């Protein structure tokens, strides 16, 4: 691949699920038809197959399919009897469901700021947040980058705390050679369509090495009963739909190659964009294997005193004008969201999370991206960034990288 500026205008969306579907349409349609013809639509053979294969991928003994990733978080907390009066430590820079699940169980989310480079929870700040009410730590493997689990495990052991991994965005990633999902008491997975392994609707899963927790989770997802019409406790209806399980089972064998392609795309983005004074490229740690659910750069704000929009926001608008999709995940940290105002946090309490929220920008990232599209996105990003000597020198070259 060569780097070429001023290429013809084209549309590059932030995600293109139609391209993925087209590449596996025959197999996917045949599998879905087999489910429709079977007449077995809830907790069937594909759900059992997928649970077994996801447990194997995560190197856990058990996997329990549920209706979605949010339910996975709620049920994981529920299975540990975490509720009113309890506290759970988690980062404020993540999707709302992470803290929402804690709140919906009646427990209190206790936020700990994040690391500027990895975007994950800053492990050096966790211990100060632990109180006699703390029952668990819920780290998030954000954007596909595993959190630093070793010190989290050490703290959990020291204070007798549970660990629930929010593994919604990092299925297939590894930390020190072991897969995300195998470190905590439980780990929660989302198969929302945009994920690296996505369903054609909502779907989720919980993995664990505890037979006791697995048995309870299977009951909780089915109205609290281990046998039909016999209910040992109150539960919910959160079963993994058989059609979604079939879709996921069909896609799962492709996950590694898709993640490998994402890594290749991230590497090319890095080659073009690194060492640029106007942006900061991602910083995967050496002891992890990132799966690039998002390729997220930081664009430092140069408009603080002159405009309400950040530099990042202005760059997003300019990319949109060039038919290039981009997204900010996430524009407002949870501690200053209205839904969590009851917790009493104020602006400035988690400065890194707030800084990232004003700077992060995710670029198109999906395995079906062509070399030409990646080149087009990166070269146009350089063109719309605030002018620097580096940008000018790069854009004057017709072919910089091979």
BELCORVEN-V897252 format. One line per field, one symbol per residue. ss: DSSP state (h for helix, s for strand, l for the rest). Layout:
BEGIN
ss=???
END
This chain:
BEGIN
ss=lllllllllllsllllhhhhhhhhhhhhhhhhhhhhhhlllsllhhhhhhhhhhhhhhlllsssssllhhhhhhhhhhhlllllllssssslllllhhhhhhhhlllssssslsllllllslhhhlhhhllllssssslslhhhllllhhhhhhhhhhhllssssslllllllssllssllllllssssslllllllllllllsssssllhhhhhhhhhhlsllllsllsllllllslllshhhhhhhhhhhllhhhhhhhhhhhhhhhhhhhllllllslllllllsslllllssssllllllllllllhhhhhhhhhhhllslssllllllhhhlhhhhhhlllllllhhhhhhhhhsssslllllllhhhhhhhhhhhhhhllllhhhhhhhlllllll
END
